[in-house]
């Protein structure tokens, strides 16, 4: 069974992009190769700033949706280790 991750990358314009994947390194590489999400193609290159292993694809999608609703300030706090 593959492991699922929620990840956050920082784009060149200092914005944050949240996604899910089973292979964080490969996904970040695809974002940087221009083959990732449309958003990161516009604002790349990206740098991985956070990843969290999840127990299932459903849990990963739910966590991703929750984080995407947060303000940038709250995401930055989590990235710095102050929020889970």
Secondary structure, DSSP 4 states (H G I P E B T S, - for coil): ---EEEEEEEETTS-EEEEEES-HHHHHHHHHTT-S-HHHHHH--EEEEEEEEESSHHHHHHHHHHHHHS-HHHHHHHHTTS--
